[in-house]
């Protein structure tokens, strides 16, 4: 794999991962916000005393962000950094 072609391939892979993770996070976040805006009674549904569906979903949006960050860090450490090192000639 030639360095310029390898670099283009690596940049395209990083772009695909970034767009995919960003789109996923935006869908989760804006989905939650739209639910808050247009269906508050559903979010007020009690699950247990002191815990409503809205609080649970809000916490899950935060946890989903952590999971997406973990996925990116894992991908970057295992794939991206190894390819960058190989392109620089440090494999």
Secondary structure as GFF3:
##gff-version 3
##sequence-region A 1 91
A	DSSP	alpha_helix	3	38	.	.	.	ID=ss1
A	DSSP	alpha_helix	40	43	.	.	.	ID=ss2
A	DSSP	beta_strand	46	48	.	.	.	ID=ss3
A	DSSP	beta_strand	51	52	.	.	.	ID=ss4
A	DSSP	alpha_helix	53	75	.	.	.	ID=ss5
A	DSSP	pi_helix	76	80	.	.	.	ID=ss6
A	DSSP	alpha_helix	81	88	.	.	.	ID=ss7
###
